[in-house]
């Protein structure tokens, strides 16, 4: 069983036990992803329009960190203008613990 979820403007293909890096969330916390785009349950495929109702992917935050630094450089020729700065994006590593369908209107969030 696997699902495709959307979080932080990105889409991830996840199954139970996977580790994914998402935009930063609080440490030592459980996370419920309710924006499930697709669910494949042993060959039975469900596609949301745009999201599946009553389907939740649960995860646990394993660690929080920062990615490698990227350098951003602005340069104008013949004008003696250079500007340089760096950026490190924060992320959270999440372990997927469960993919389930929730009965009724409540989707677990």
ABEGO torsion letter per residue (X at the ends): XBBBBBBGGBBBBBBBGBBBBBBBBBBGBBBBBABBABBBBGGBBBBBOABBBGBBBBBBBABBBBBBBBBBBBBBBGAGBBBBBBBBBBBBBBBBABBBBBBEABAGX
